[in-house]
């Protein structure tokens, strides 16, 4: 059992999660680049669009292993972080949707990039949850 | 939940990391219990009491 909080960068599990997450992100970027720059057509367009799913499955497996090794407080912190992040993400998206109404149309906010705020929100919420038990 | 974990640990000359290793939890968990920011599960509370050869109600005072 690591004497450090799970999924923090100071642990083996934390580093593995970071590497798996970074790999997933890089595969996603490569797919996006391929689709935008090379104007791929089927079936290669499908291959590019779905390629990052393999990296995602690896990421999920790594996170699951990290959580299995976590103790009860570490799991509680993750649960609180996820609950906070989920509701924060929801309210953000709801607000963006409402802004579209008075903006009189679609906001100039690419749907392709909205996902990027989710890990940032989660990281902030994890920091908040972690601090509560420090 | 109030507890005297820090005193019992100090009596034995154990660090928080030592105690964490003996209980198979993180040092953060030990620190959170000692600073009363976190109440352990029943299972962990019994493990702690067994380690110190004490009763749960002697270690943790609700």
N, CA and C atoms of all chains as a GROMACS GRO file, in nm:
protein
  588
    1UNK      N    1   0.088  -0.121   0.000
    1UNK     CA    2   0.000   0.000   0.000
    1UNK      C    3   0.089   0.122   0.000
    2UNK      N    4   0.069   0.209  -0.099
    2UNK     CA    5   0.145   0.333  -0.102
    2UNK      C    6   0.104   0.419   0.015
    3UNK      N    7   0.200   0.491   0.073
    3UNK     CA    8   0.165   0.582   0.182
    3UNK      C    9   0.127   0.718   0.128
    4UNK      N   10   0.095   0.727   0.004
    4UNK     CA   11   0.056   0.852  -0.060
    4UNK      C   12  -0.084   0.833  -0.116
    5UNK      N   13  -0.157   0.942  -0.133
    5UNK     CA   14  -0.292   0.930  -0.188
    5UNK      C   15  -0.289   0.872  -0.328
    6UNK      N   16  -0.383   0.783  -0.351
    6UNK     CA   17  -0.392   0.722  -0.482
    6UNK      C   18  -0.416   0.827  -0.588
    7UNK      N   19  -0.367   0.803  -0.705
    7UNK     CA   20  -0.386   0.891  -0.820
    7UNK      C   21  -0.316   1.026  -0.801
    8UNK      N   22  -0.231   1.038  -0.702
    8UNK     CA   23  -0.146   1.157  -0.700
    8UNK      C   24  -0.019   1.120  -0.776
    9UNK      N   25   0.050   1.220  -0.824
    9UNK     CA   26   0.163   1.195  -0.911
    9UNK      C   27   0.279   1.129  -0.838
   10UNK      N   28   0.274   1.131  -0.703
   10UNK     CA   29   0.387   1.079  -0.629
   10UNK      C   30   0.390   0.928  -0.614
   11UNK      N   31   0.288   0.860  -0.664
   11UNK     CA   32   0.282   0.716  -0.647
   11UNK      C   33   0.299   0.646  -0.780
   12UNK      N   34   0.331   0.514  -0.772
   12UNK     CA   35   0.342   0.436  -0.896
   12UNK      C   36   0.209   0.436  -0.971
   13UNK      N   37   0.100   0.416  -0.895
   13UNK     CA   38  -0.031   0.413  -0.959
   13UNK      C   39  -0.063   0.549  -1.021
   14UNK      N   40  -0.029   0.656  -0.950
   14UNK     CA   41  -0.054   0.789  -1.002
   14UNK      C   42   0.019   0.813  -1.132
   15UNK      N   43   0.146   0.769  -1.136
   15UNK     CA   44   0.226   0.788  -1.258
   15UNK      C   45   0.168   0.705  -1.373
   16UNK      N   46   0.124   0.583  -1.342
   16UNK     CA   47   0.067   0.497  -1.448
   16UNK      C   48  -0.061   0.560  -1.502
   17UNK      N   49  -0.144   0.615  -1.414
   17UNK     CA   50  -0.268   0.680  -1.459
   17UNK      C   51  -0.233   0.799  -1.548
   18UNK      N   52  -0.132   0.874  -1.507
   18UNK     CA   53  -0.092   0.991  -1.586
   18UNK      C   54  -0.041   0.949  -1.724
   19UNK      N   55   0.040   0.843  -1.729
   19UNK     CA   56   0.094   0.796  -1.857
   19UNK      C   57  -0.018   0.744  -1.945
   20UNK      N   58  -0.110   0.666  -1.886
   20UNK     CA   59  -0.223   0.612  -1.963
   20UNK      C   60  -0.311   0.726  -2.013
   21UNK      N   61  -0.335   0.824  -1.928
   21UNK     CA   62  -0.416   0.939  -1.968
   21UNK      C   63  -0.350   1.019  -2.078
   22UNK      N   64  -0.219   1.041  -2.065
   22UNK     CA   65  -0.145   1.116  -2.166
   22UNK      C   66  -0.144   1.040  -2.299
   23UNK      N   67  -0.130   0.908  -2.291
   23UNK     CA   68  -0.132   0.827  -2.413
   23UNK      C   69  -0.266   0.838  -2.483
   24UNK      N   70  -0.371   0.829  -2.406
   24UNK     CA   71  -0.507   0.842  -2.459
   24UNK      C   72  -0.521   0.976  -2.530
   25UNK      N   73  -0.476   1.081  -2.463
   25UNK     CA   74  -0.485   1.216  -2.518
   25UNK      C   75  -0.405   1.228  -2.648
   26UNK      N   76  -0.285   1.171  -2.649
   26UNK     CA   77  -0.200   1.180  -2.769
   26UNK      C   78  -0.260   1.104  -2.887
   27UNK      N   79  -0.317   0.987  -2.856
   27UNK     CA   80  -0.381   0.909  -2.964
   27UNK      C   81  -0.500   0.989  -3.019
   28UNK      N   82  -0.574   1.053  -2.927
   28UNK     CA   83  -0.688   1.136  -2.969
   28UNK      C   84  -0.640   1.249  -3.060
   29UNK      N   85  -0.532   1.316  -3.019
   29UNK     CA   86  -0.479   1.426  -3.099
   29UNK      C   87  -0.434   1.378  -3.237
   30UNK      N   88  -0.369   1.261  -3.238
   30UNK     CA   89  -0.322   1.205  -3.365
   30UNK      C   90  -0.441   1.175  -3.457
   31UNK      N   91  -0.547   1.120  -3.398
   31UNK     CA   92  -0.667   1.088  -3.477
   31UNK      C   93  -0.729   1.215  -3.533
   32UNK      N   94  -0.737   1.314  -3.446
   32UNK     CA   95  -0.797   1.442  -3.487
   32UNK      C   96  -0.715   1.506  -3.599
   33UNK      N   97  -0.583   1.502  -3.582
   33UNK     CA   98  -0.494   1.559  -3.683
   33UNK      C   99  -0.511   1.486  -3.817
   34UNK      N  100  -0.518   1.355  -3.808
   34UNK     CA  101  -0.532   1.274  -3.931
   34UNK      C  102  -0.664   1.306  -4.001
   35UNK      N  103  -0.770   1.320  -3.923
   35UNK     CA  104  -0.903   1.347  -3.983
   35UNK      C  105  -0.909   1.486  -4.043
   36UNK      N  106  -0.847   1.583  -3.976
   36UNK     CA  107  -0.857   1.722  -4.023
   36UNK      C  108  -0.760   1.750  -4.138
   37UNK      N  109  -0.640   1.693  -4.128
   37UNK     CA  110  -0.537   1.728  -4.227
   37UNK      C  111  -0.541   1.643  -4.352
   38UNK      N  112  -0.578   1.517  -4.337
   38UNK     CA  113  -0.574   1.426  -4.451
   38UNK      C  114  -0.711   1.398  -4.511
   39UNK      N  115  -0.815   1.456  -4.451
   39UNK     CA  116  -0.952   1.440  -4.503
   39UNK      C  117  -0.981   1.294  -4.534
   40UNK      N  118  -0.961   1.211  -4.434
   40UNK     CA  119  -0.978   1.068  -4.451
   40UNK      C  120  -1.122   1.032  -4.488
   41UNK      N  121  -1.133   0.926  -4.563
   41UNK     CA  122  -1.266   0.873  -4.597
   41UNK      C  123  -1.276   0.733  -4.540
   42UNK      N  124  -1.400   0.684  -4.536
   42UNK     CA  125  -1.422   0.548  -4.485
   42UNK      C  126  -1.341   0.449  -4.570
   43UNK      N  127  -1.286   0.343  -4.511
   43UNK     CA  128  -1.297   0.308  -4.369
   43UNK      C  129  -1.194   0.375  -4.280
   44UNK      N  130  -1.096   0.445  -4.339
   44UNK     CA  131  -0.987   0.502  -4.259
   44UNK      C  132  -1.035   0.612  -4.165
   45UNK      N  133  -1.143   0.678  -4.206
   45UNK     CA  134  -1.199   0.781  -4.119
   45UNK      C  135  -1.252   0.716  -3.992
   46UNK      N  136  -1.316   0.601  -4.007
   46UNK     CA  137  -1.366   0.528  -3.890
   46UNK      C  138  -1.251   0.481  -3.803
   47UNK      N  139  -1.146   0.430  -3.866
   47UNK     CA  140  -1.029   0.383  -3.789
   47UNK      C  141  -0.973   0.499  -3.707
   48UNK      N  142  -0.959   0.615  -3.769
   48UNK     CA  143  -0.905   0.731  -3.698
   48UNK      C  144  -0.998   0.775  -3.585
   49UNK      N  145  -1.128   0.773  -3.613
   49UNK     CA  146  -1.224   0.821  -3.513
   49UNK      C  147  -1.232   0.726  -3.393
   50UNK      N  148  -1.209   0.598  -3.415
   50UNK     CA  149  -1.226   0.501  -3.307
   50UNK      C  150  -1.094   0.456  -3.243
   51UNK      N  151  -0.982   0.495  -3.303
   51UNK     CA  152  -0.852   0.449  -3.254
   51UNK      C  153  -0.828   0.483  -3.106
   52UNK      N  154  -0.872   0.599  -3.064
   52UNK     CA  155  -0.843   0.641  -2.925
   52UNK      C  156  -0.919   0.556  -2.823
   53UNK      N  157  -1.019   0.479  -2.869
   53UNK     CA  158  -1.095   0.395  -2.776
   53UNK      C  159  -1.007   0.288  -2.713
   54UNK      N  160  -0.908   0.238  -2.790
   54UNK     CA  161  -0.818   0.136  -2.735
   54UNK      C  162  -0.734   0.195  -2.622
   55UNK      N  163  -0.687   0.317  -2.646
   55UNK     CA  164  -0.611   0.384  -2.540
   55UNK      C  165  -0.702   0.412  -2.421
   56UNK      N  166  -0.828   0.442  -2.448
   56UNK     CA  167  -0.923   0.468  -2.341
   56UNK      C  168  -0.944   0.342  -2.255
   57UNK      N  169  -0.958   0.226  -2.320
   57UNK     CA  170  -0.981   0.102  -2.245
   57UNK      C  171  -0.860   0.072  -2.156
   58UNK      N  172  -0.741   0.098  -2.207
   58UNK     CA  173  -0.620   0.080  -2.127
   58UNK      C  174  -0.622   0.175  -2.007
   59UNK      N  175  -0.661   0.301  -2.032
   59UNK     CA  176  -0.670   0.401  -1.926
   59UNK      C  177  -0.767   0.354  -1.816
   60UNK      N  178  -0.882   0.304  -1.855
   60UNK     CA  179  -0.982   0.256  -1.760
   60UNK      C  180  -0.924   0.141  -1.677
   61UNK      N  181  -0.853   0.049  -1.742
   61UNK     CA  182  -0.793  -0.064  -1.670
   61UNK      C  183  -0.691  -0.016  -1.568
   62UNK      N  184  -0.612   0.082  -1.606
   62UNK     CA  185  -0.510   0.135  -1.515
   62UNK      C  186  -0.577   0.204  -1.395
   63UNK      N  187  -0.681   0.281  -1.423
   63UNK     CA  188  -0.753   0.351  -1.314
   63UNK      C  189  -0.818   0.249  -1.221
   64UNK      N  190  -0.874   0.146  -1.278
   64UNK     CA  191  -0.940   0.043  -1.196
   64UNK      C  192  -0.839  -0.024  -1.104
   65UNK      N  193  -0.720  -0.055  -1.157
   65UNK     CA  194  -0.616  -0.118  -1.073
   65UNK      C  195  -0.574  -0.023  -0.962
   66UNK      N  196  -0.564   0.106  -0.994
   66UNK     CA  197  -0.526   0.205  -0.894
   66UNK      C  198  -0.632   0.214  -0.784
   67UNK      N  199  -0.758   0.212  -0.823
   67UNK     CA  200  -0.864   0.222  -0.723
   67UNK      C  201  -0.874   0.096  -0.637
   68UNK      N  202  -0.841  -0.019  -0.695
   68UNK     CA  203  -0.845  -0.145  -0.617
   68UNK      C  204  -0.742  -0.143  -0.507
   69UNK      N  205  -0.630  -0.073  -0.532
   69UNK     CA  206  -0.524  -0.069  -0.432
   69UNK      C  207  -0.546   0.047  -0.332
   70UNK      N  208  -0.648   0.126  -0.356
   70UNK     CA  209  -0.672   0.241  -0.270
   70UNK      C  210  -0.734   0.199  -0.137
   71UNK      N  211  -0.702   0.273  -0.032
   71UNK     CA  212  -0.766   0.242   0.097
   71UNK      C  213  -0.898   0.320   0.106
   72UNK      N  214  -0.965   0.307   0.222
   72UNK     CA  215  -1.101   0.360   0.232
   72UNK      C  216  -1.107   0.512   0.220
   73UNK      N  217  -1.010   0.581   0.274
   73UNK     CA  218  -1.012   0.727   0.265
   73UNK      C  219  -0.984   0.773   0.122
   74UNK      N  220  -0.889   0.707   0.057
   74UNK     CA  221  -0.857   0.741  -0.082
   74UNK      C  222  -0.978   0.720  -0.172
   75UNK      N  223  -1.054   0.614  -0.147
   75UNK     CA  224  -1.175   0.590  -0.228
   75UNK      C  225  -1.280   0.696  -0.199
   76UNK      N  226  -1.290   0.736  -0.073
   76UNK     CA  227  -1.387   0.840  -0.037
   76UNK      C  228  -1.351   0.971  -0.107
   77UNK      N  229  -1.223   1.003  -0.110
   77UNK     CA  230  -1.179   1.126  -0.177
   77UNK      C  231  -1.213   1.120  -0.326
   78UNK      N  232  -1.189   1.004  -0.387
   78UNK     CA  233  -1.221   0.989  -0.530
   78UNK      C  234  -1.372   1.005  -0.551
   79UNK      N  235  -1.451   0.946  -0.463
   79UNK     CA  236  -1.597   0.955  -0.476
   79UNK      C  237  -1.642   1.100  -0.464
   80UNK      N  238  -1.590   1.171  -0.366
   80UNK     CA  239  -1.627   1.312  -0.348
   80UNK      C  240  -1.583   1.395  -0.468
   81UNK      N  241  -1.462   1.368  -0.516
   81UNK     CA  242  -1.411   1.442  -0.633
   81UNK      C  243  -1.499   1.419  -0.755
   82UNK      N  244  -1.537   1.294  -0.777
   82UNK     CA  245  -1.619   1.262  -0.894
   82UNK      C  246  -1.759   1.322  -0.881
   83UNK      N  247  -1.816   1.316  -0.762
   83UNK     CA  248  -1.950   1.372  -0.741
   83UNK      C  249  -1.948   1.523  -0.767
   84UNK      N  250  -1.848   1.587  -0.716
   84UNK     CA  251  -1.833   1.732  -0.734
   84UNK      C  252  -1.807   1.767  -0.881
   85UNK      N  253  -1.720   1.689  -0.944
   85UNK     CA  254  -1.684   1.715  -1.084
   85UNK      C  255  -1.805   1.693  -1.176
   86UNK      N  256  -1.880   1.588  -1.149
   86UNK     CA  257  -1.996   1.559  -1.232
   86UNK      C  258  -2.098   1.672  -1.224
   87UNK      N  259  -2.129   1.715  -1.104
   87UNK     CA  260  -2.229   1.822  -1.089
   87UNK      C  261  -2.176   1.956  -1.141
   88UNK      N  262  -2.048   1.981  -1.125
   88UNK     CA  263  -1.989   2.104  -1.178
   88UNK      C  264  -1.993   2.105  -1.331
   89UNK      N  265  -1.963   1.993  -1.390
   89UNK     CA  266  -1.967   1.981  -1.536
   89UNK      C  267  -2.109   2.003  -1.586
   90UNK      N  268  -2.205   1.942  -1.514
   90UNK     CA  269  -2.346   1.957  -1.554
   90UNK      C  270  -2.388   2.102  -1.553
   91UNK      N  271  -2.357   2.172  -1.444
   91UNK     CA  272  -2.403   2.309  -1.431
   91UNK      C  273  -2.335   2.399  -1.535
   92UNK      N  274  -2.212   2.366  -1.568
   92UNK     CA  275  -2.140   2.442  -1.671
   92UNK      C  276  -2.207   2.425  -1.808
   93UNK      N  277  -2.239   2.301  -1.840
   93UNK     CA  278  -2.304   2.274  -1.969
   93UNK      C  279  -2.444   2.335  -1.974
   94UNK      N  280  -2.514   2.328  -1.858
   94UNK     CA  281  -2.648   2.387  -1.852
   94UNK      C  282  -2.638   2.538  -1.874
   95UNK      N  283  -2.539   2.600  -1.814
   95UNK     CA  284  -2.522   2.744  -1.827
   95UNK      C  285  -2.488   2.782  -1.971
   96UNK      N  286  -2.400   2.703  -2.033
   96UNK     CA  287  -2.366   2.729  -2.174
   96UNK      C  288  -2.491   2.719  -2.260
   97UNK      N  289  -2.575   2.619  -2.231
   97UNK     CA  290  -2.699   2.602  -2.306
   97UNK      C  291  -2.792   2.721  -2.290
   98UNK      N  292  -2.804   2.770  -2.168
   98UNK     CA  293  -2.890   2.886  -2.142
   98UNK      C  294  -2.834   3.011  -2.210
   99UNK      N  295  -2.702   3.022  -2.209
   99UNK     CA  296  -2.638   3.136  -2.276
   99UNK      C  297  -2.668   3.135  -2.424
  100UNK      N  298  -2.681   3.016  -2.480
  100UNK     CA  299  -2.714   3.007  -2.622
  100UNK      C  300  -2.851   3.068  -2.651
  101UNK      N  301  -2.941   3.059  -2.556
  101UNK     CA  302  -3.076   3.112  -2.576
  101UNK      C  303  -3.071   3.263  -2.589
  102UNK      N  304  -3.007   3.330  -2.490
  102UNK     CA  305  -3.007   3.476  -2.500
  102UNK      C  306  -2.904   3.526  -2.600
  103UNK      N  307  -2.810   3.440  -2.633
  103UNK     CA  308  -2.714   3.479  -2.736
  103UNK      C  309  -2.778   3.475  -2.874
  104UNK      N  310  -2.895   3.408  -2.879
  104UNK     CA  311  -2.968   3.404  -3.005
  104UNK      C  312  -2.910   3.305  -3.104
  105UNK      N  313  -2.851   3.203  -3.052
  105UNK     CA  314  -2.796   3.103  -3.143
  105UNK      C  315  -2.678   3.033  -3.082
  106UNK      N  316  -2.614   2.951  -3.159
  106UNK     CA  317  -2.503   2.870  -3.109
  106UNK      C  318  -2.384   2.958  -3.069
  107UNK      N  319  -2.329   2.927  -2.953
  107UNK     CA  320  -2.209   2.998  -2.908
  107UNK      C  321  -2.091   2.952  -2.992
  108UNK      N  322  -1.995   3.040  -3.007
  108UNK     CA  323  -1.874   3.005  -3.082
  108UNK      C  324  -1.782   2.923  -2.993
  109UNK      N  325  -1.833   2.811  -2.947
  109UNK     CA  326  -1.756   2.724  -2.858
  109UNK      C  327  -1.758   2.586  -2.920
  110UNK      N  328  -1.648   2.541  -2.977
  110UNK     CA  329  -1.650   2.415  -3.050
  110UNK      C  330  -1.683   2.294  -2.961
  111UNK      N  331  -1.785   2.220  -3.003
  111UNK     CA  332  -1.823   2.100  -2.930
  111UNK      C  333  -1.706   2.005  -2.921
  112UNK      N  334  -1.618   2.010  -3.021
  112UNK     CA  335  -1.502   1.922  -3.028
  112UNK      C  336  -1.407   1.945  -2.910
  113UNK      N  337  -1.413   2.061  -2.850
  113UNK     CA  338  -1.317   2.094  -2.744
  113UNK      C  339  -1.379   2.100  -2.605
  114UNK      N  340  -1.511   2.084  -2.595
  114UNK     CA  341  -1.573   2.094  -2.463
  114UNK      C  342  -1.522   1.987  -2.368
  115UNK      N  343  -1.492   1.870  -2.420
  115UNK     CA  344  -1.447   1.761  -2.334
  115UNK      C  345  -1.322   1.800  -2.255
  116UNK      N  346  -1.241   1.890  -2.313
  116UNK     CA  347  -1.113   1.924  -2.251
  116UNK      C  348  -1.130   1.985  -2.113
  117UNK      N  349  -1.246   2.044  -2.087
  117UNK     CA  350  -1.264   2.106  -1.957
  117UNK      C  351  -1.293   2.001  -1.848
  118UNK      N  352  -1.335   1.881  -1.890
  118UNK     CA  353  -1.373   1.781  -1.789
  118UNK      C  354  -1.256   1.734  -1.702
  119UNK      N  355  -1.141   1.696  -1.760
  119UNK     CA  356  -1.031   1.658  -1.672
  119UNK      C  357  -0.980   1.773  -1.586
  120UNK      N  358  -0.991   1.894  -1.638
  120UNK     CA  359  -0.951   2.011  -1.559
  120UNK      C  360  -1.044   2.026  -1.439
  121UNK      N  361  -1.174   2.016  -1.464
  121UNK     CA  362  -1.273   2.024  -1.356
  121UNK      C  363  -1.249   1.912  -1.255
  122UNK      N  364  -1.224   1.791  -1.304
  122UNK     CA  365  -1.199   1.679  -1.212
  122UNK      C  366  -1.075   1.706  -1.128
  123UNK      N  367  -0.968   1.755  -1.189
  123UNK     CA  368  -0.844   1.781  -1.116
  123UNK      C  369  -0.868   1.884  -1.005
  124UNK      N  370  -0.945   1.987  -1.036
  124UNK     CA  371  -0.976   2.090  -0.934
  124UNK      C  372  -1.058   2.029  -0.821
  125UNK      N  373  -1.157   1.950  -0.858
  125UNK     CA  374  -1.244   1.888  -0.757
  125UNK      C  375  -1.167   1.787  -0.673
  126UNK      N  376  -1.072   1.716  -0.734
  126UNK     CA  377  -0.989   1.623  -0.656
  126UNK      C  378  -0.906   1.700  -0.555
  127UNK      N  379  -0.850   1.812  -0.597
  127UNK     CA  380  -0.770   1.894  -0.506
  127UNK      C  381  -0.855   1.943  -0.389
  128UNK      N  382  -0.978   1.982  -0.418
  128UNK     CA  383  -1.068   2.029  -0.313
  128UNK      C  384  -1.100   1.915  -0.215
  129UNK      N  385  -1.133   1.798  -0.269
  129UNK     CA  386  -1.167   1.684  -0.185
  129UNK      C  387  -1.046   1.640  -0.101
  130UNK      N  388  -0.929   1.639  -0.164
  130UNK     CA  389  -0.806   1.598  -0.096
  130UNK      C  390  -0.774   1.691   0.021
  131UNK      N  391  -0.793   1.820  -0.003
  131UNK     CA  392  -0.762   1.920   0.101
  131UNK      C  393  -0.849   1.903   0.224
  132UNK      N  394  -0.973   1.856   0.206
  132UNK     CA  395  -1.065   1.841   0.318
  132UNK      C  396  -1.012   1.745   0.424
  133UNK      N  397  -0.930   1.650   0.381
  133UNK     CA  398  -0.883   1.548   0.475
  133UNK      C  399  -0.735   1.563   0.505
  134UNK      N  400  -0.680   1.677   0.471
  134UNK     CA  401  -0.538   1.701   0.498
  134UNK      C  402  -0.517   1.741   0.642
  135UNK      N  403  -1.430   1.179   1.488
  135UNK     CA  404  -1.442   1.101   1.611
  135UNK      C  405  -1.312   1.117   1.693
  136UNK      N  406  -1.331   1.152   1.820
  136UNK     CA  407  -1.212   1.172   1.904
  136UNK      C  408  -1.138   1.040   1.924
  137UNK      N  409  -1.007   1.048   1.928
  137UNK     CA  410  -0.928   0.926   1.947
  137UNK      C  411  -0.792   0.963   2.004
  138UNK      N  412  -0.724   0.862   2.057
  138UNK     CA  413  -0.591   0.887   2.112
  138UNK      C  414  -0.486   0.809   2.034
  139UNK      N  415  -0.511   0.801   1.906
  139UNK     CA  416  -0.423   0.724   1.818
  139UNK      C  417  -0.282   0.780   1.818
  140UNK      N  418  -0.272   0.914   1.816
  140UNK     CA  419  -0.139   0.978   1.810
  140UNK      C  420  -0.056   0.942   1.933
  141UNK      N  421  -0.124   0.944   2.049
  141UNK     CA  422  -0.051   0.914   2.174
  141UNK      C  423  -0.007   0.768   2.175
  142UNK      N  424  -0.099   0.680   2.137
  142UNK     CA  425  -0.065   0.536   2.138
  142UNK      C  426   0.049   0.508   2.041
  143UNK      N  427   0.046   0.576   1.926
  143UNK     CA  428   0.151   0.557   1.825
  143UNK      C  429   0.285   0.607   1.879
  144UNK      N  430   0.279   0.723   1.945
  144UNK     CA  431   0.403   0.784   1.999
  144UNK      C  432   0.463   0.695   2.107
  145UNK      N  433   0.378   0.632   2.187
  145UNK     CA  434   0.428   0.543   2.294
  145UNK      C  435   0.515   0.432   2.237
  146UNK      N  436   0.481   0.389   2.119
  146UNK     CA  437   0.555   0.280   2.057
  146UNK      C  438   0.668   0.329   1.966
  147UNK      N  439   0.680   0.459   1.953
  147UNK     CA  440   0.787   0.516   1.870
  147UNK      C  441   0.763   0.493   1.721
  148UNK      N  442   0.638   0.482   1.682
  148UNK     CA  443   0.607   0.462   1.541
  148UNK      C  444   0.578   0.594   1.474
  149UNK      N  445   0.620   0.604   1.348
  149UNK     CA  446   0.581   0.721   1.268
  149UNK      C  447   0.443   0.692   1.208
  150UNK      N  448   0.384   0.795   1.147
  150UNK     CA  449   0.255   0.773   1.081
  150UNK      C  450   0.271   0.672   0.967
  151UNK      N  451   0.384   0.679   0.899
  151UNK     CA  452   0.409   0.586   0.789
  151UNK      C  453   0.421   0.443   0.841
  152UNK      N  454   0.487   0.428   0.958
  152UNK     CA  455   0.500   0.294   1.018
  152UNK      C  456   0.362   0.236   1.048
  153UNK      N  457   0.280   0.318   1.111
  153UNK     CA  458   0.145   0.274   1.149
  153UNK      C  459   0.063   0.243   1.023
  154UNK      N  460   0.079   0.326   0.922
  154UNK     CA  461   0.006   0.305   0.797
  154UNK      C  462   0.044   0.170   0.735
  155UNK      N  463   0.172   0.140   0.737
  155UNK     CA  464   0.218   0.012   0.681
  155UNK      C  465   0.162  -0.106   0.759
  156UNK      N  466   0.158  -0.093   0.891
  156UNK     CA  467   0.108  -0.204   0.974
  156UNK      C  468  -0.041  -0.227   0.952
  157UNK      N  469  -0.113  -0.119   0.919
  157UNK     CA  470  -0.258  -0.130   0.899
  157UNK      C  471  -0.296  -0.143   0.752
  158UNK      N  472  -0.194  -0.136   0.665
  158UNK     CA  473  -0.217  -0.146   0.520
  158UNK      C  474  -0.312  -0.037   0.470
  159UNK      N  475  -0.286   0.083   0.518
  159UNK     CA  476  -0.358   0.201   0.468
  159UNK      C  477  -0.254   0.308   0.434
  160UNK      N  478  -0.300   0.419   0.381
  160UNK     CA  479  -0.207   0.526   0.345
  160UNK      C  480  -0.175   0.612   0.467
  161UNK      N  481  -0.062   0.681   0.460
  161UNK     CA  482  -0.025   0.771   0.569
  161UNK      C  483  -0.127   0.883   0.580
  162UNK      N  484  -0.184   0.921   0.468
  162UNK     CA  485  -0.287   1.025   0.469
  162UNK      C  486  -0.406   0.983   0.555
  163UNK      N  487  -0.442   0.856   0.548
  163UNK     CA  488  -0.555   0.806   0.628
  163UNK      C  489  -0.523   0.815   0.776
  164UNK      N  490  -0.403   0.776   0.814
  164UNK     CA  491  -0.363   0.784   0.955
  164UNK      C  492  -0.367   0.928   1.002
  165UNK      N  493  -0.314   1.018   0.922
  165UNK     CA  494  -0.313   1.159   0.957
  165UNK      C  495  -0.454   1.214   0.971
  166UNK      N  496  -0.542   1.175   0.879
  166UNK     CA  497  -0.680   1.224   0.883
  166UNK      C  498  -0.754   1.172   1.006
  167UNK      N  499  -0.724   1.047   1.046
  167UNK     CA  500  -0.787   0.992   1.166
  167UNK      C  501  -0.736   1.065   1.290
  168UNK      N  502  -0.605   1.086   1.297
  168UNK     CA  503  -0.544   1.151   1.414
  168UNK      C  504  -0.590   1.295   1.428
  169UNK      N  505  -0.610   1.363   1.316
  169UNK     CA  506  -0.656   1.503   1.323
  169UNK      C  507  -0.808   1.511   1.328
  170UNK      N  508  -0.870   1.392   1.338
  170UNK     CA  509  -1.017   1.383   1.354
  170UNK      C  510  -1.092   1.444   1.235
  171UNK      N  511  -1.031   1.438   1.119
  171UNK     CA  512  -1.099   1.484   0.998
  171UNK      C  513  -1.170   1.366   0.930
  172UNK      N  514  -1.137   1.246   0.973
  172UNK     CA  515  -1.196   1.127   0.911
  172UNK      C  516  -1.220   1.022   1.018
  173UNK      N  517  -1.342   0.962   1.015
  173UNK     CA  518  -1.374   0.853   1.106
  173UNK      C  519  -1.356   0.722   1.030
  174UNK      N  520  -1.273   0.632   1.080
  174UNK     CA  521  -1.248   0.507   1.007
  174UNK      C  522  -1.371   0.418   1.004
  175UNK      N  523  -1.370   0.326   0.909
  175UNK     CA  524  -1.477   0.226   0.905
  175UNK      C  525  -1.464   0.136   1.027
  176UNK      N  526  -1.569   0.059   1.052
  176UNK     CA  527  -1.568  -0.032   1.166
  176UNK      C  528  -1.454  -0.132   1.152
  177UNK      N  529  -1.434  -0.180   1.031
  177UNK     CA  530  -1.328  -0.278   1.006
  177UNK      C  531  -1.192  -0.220   1.042
  178UNK      N  532  -1.167  -0.099   0.996
  178UNK     CA  533  -1.038  -0.038   1.025
  178UNK      C  534  -1.023  -0.004   1.173
  179UNK      N  535  -1.133   0.040   1.233
  179UNK     CA  536  -1.130   0.072   1.376
  179UNK      C  537  -1.094  -0.052   1.458
  180UNK      N  538  -1.151  -0.166   1.421
  180UNK     CA  539  -1.119  -0.290   1.494
  180UNK      C  540  -0.975  -0.332   1.470
  181UNK      N  541  -0.928  -0.310   1.348
  181UNK     CA  542  -0.788  -0.343   1.315
  181UNK      C  543  -0.693  -0.260   1.400
  182UNK      N  544  -0.727  -0.133   1.413
  182UNK     CA  545  -0.644  -0.042   1.494
  182UNK      C  546  -0.644  -0.086   1.639
  183UNK      N  547  -0.762  -0.116   1.691
  183UNK     CA  548  -0.773  -0.157   1.831
  183UNK      C  549  -0.695  -0.286   1.855
  184UNK      N  550  -0.704  -0.380   1.762
  184UNK     CA  551  -0.631  -0.508   1.777
  184UNK      C  552  -0.482  -0.483   1.777
  185UNK      N  553  -0.437  -0.391   1.692
  185UNK     CA  554  -0.294  -0.362   1.681
  185UNK      C  555  -0.241  -0.308   1.814
  186UNK      N  556  -0.321  -0.223   1.878
  186UNK     CA  557  -0.279  -0.164   2.005
  186UNK      C  558  -0.322  -0.246   2.124
  187UNK      N  559  -0.381  -0.364   2.097
  187UNK     CA  560  -0.426  -0.455   2.205
  187UNK      C  561  -0.516  -0.379   2.304
  188UNK      N  562  -0.610  -0.304   2.243
  188UNK     CA  563  -0.703  -0.226   2.326
  188UNK      C  564  -0.843  -0.249   2.273
  189UNK      N  565  -0.942  -0.198   2.347
  189UNK     CA  566  -1.079  -0.205   2.301
  189UNK      C  567  -1.106  -0.086   2.208
  190UNK      N  568  -1.196  -0.107   2.114
  190UNK     CA  569  -1.228  -0.001   2.019
  190UNK      C  570  -1.273   0.124   2.093
  191UNK      N  571  -1.357   0.105   2.195
  191UNK     CA  572  -1.412   0.221   2.268
  191UNK      C  573  -1.305   0.292   2.351
  192UNK      N  574  -1.190   0.226   2.374
  192UNK     CA  575  -1.081   0.293   2.445
  192UNK      C  576  -0.999   0.379   2.349
  193UNK      N  577  -0.990   0.334   2.225
  193UNK     CA  578  -0.912   0.408   2.125
  193UNK      C  579  -0.996   0.523   2.068
  194UNK      N  580  -1.123   0.494   2.041
  194UNK     CA  581  -1.211   0.594   1.981
  194UNK      C  582  -1.320   0.632   2.080
  195UNK      N  583  -1.327   0.760   2.111
  195UNK     CA  584  -1.429   0.807   2.204
  195UNK      C  585  -1.529   0.890   2.123
  196UNK      N  586  -1.643   0.830   2.091
  196UNK     CA  587  -1.746   0.895   2.008
  196UNK      C  588  -1.771   1.037   2.050
   0.00000   0.00000   0.00000
